[in-house]
Amino acid sequence: MKLNYSIGTDKEVQCIHETSLKILSEVGVSFRCEAAFDIFRKHGARTEASDGKL
């Protein structure tokens, strides 16, 4: 069974992508899982060790 769906036009998807990157760069993301945090850190993510923010 093949599902066929659309989440928007190519332009809308690009806008979502660009906005999500902006949010991640300005706000960041916080991980409560130390294992996940370690994976990101090992791959060069900038971290705020005191609060788990990337």
C-alpha positions as CSV (number, residue, x, y, z in Angstrom):
1,M,0.0,0.0,0.0
2,K,1.5,3.3,-1.1
3,L,0.4,6.4,0.8
4,N,0.0,9.6,-1.2
5,Y,0.1,12.9,0.8
6,S,1.2,16.4,0.5
7,I,2.2,18.8,3.3
8,G,2.4,21.9,1.0
9,T,4.0,23.3,-2.1
10,D,7.8,23.1,-2.6
11,K,7.9,26.8,-1.6
12,E,5.9,26.2,1.6
13,V,8.1,23.2,2.6
14,Q,11.2,25.4,2.0
15,C,9.8,28.1,4.2
16,I,9.1,25.6,7.0
17,H,12.6,24.3,6.7
18,E,14.2,27.8,6.8
19,T,12.1,28.8,9.7
20,S,12.9,25.7,11.7
21,L,16.6,26.3,11.2
22,K,16.2,29.9,12.4
23,I,14.4,28.7,15.5
24,L,17.0,26.1,16.2
25,S,19.8,28.6,15.8
26,E,18.2,31.3,17.9
27,V,16.4,29.3,20.6
28,G,18.1,25.9,20.5
29,V,16.8,22.6,21.9
30,S,17.1,21.0,25.3
31,F,17.6,17.3,25.9
32,R,16.8,15.6,29.2
33,C,18.3,12.3,27.9
34,E,22.0,12.3,28.7
35,A,22.7,9.7,26.1
36,A,21.2,11.8,23.3
37,F,23.0,14.9,24.7
38,D,26.3,12.9,24.6
39,I,25.7,11.8,20.9
40,F,25.2,15.5,19.8
41,R,28.2,16.6,21.8
42,K,30.4,13.9,20.3
43,H,29.5,15.1,16.9
44,G,30.4,18.7,17.5
45,A,27.2,20.3,18.8
46,R,27.7,23.4,20.9
47,T,26.3,22.7,24.3
48,E,25.4,24.5,27.5
49,A,26.3,21.7,29.9
50,S,24.6,23.3,32.8
51,D,21.1,23.0,31.3
52,G,21.3,20.4,28.5
53,K,20.8,23.0,25.8
54,L,22.2,22.5,22.3
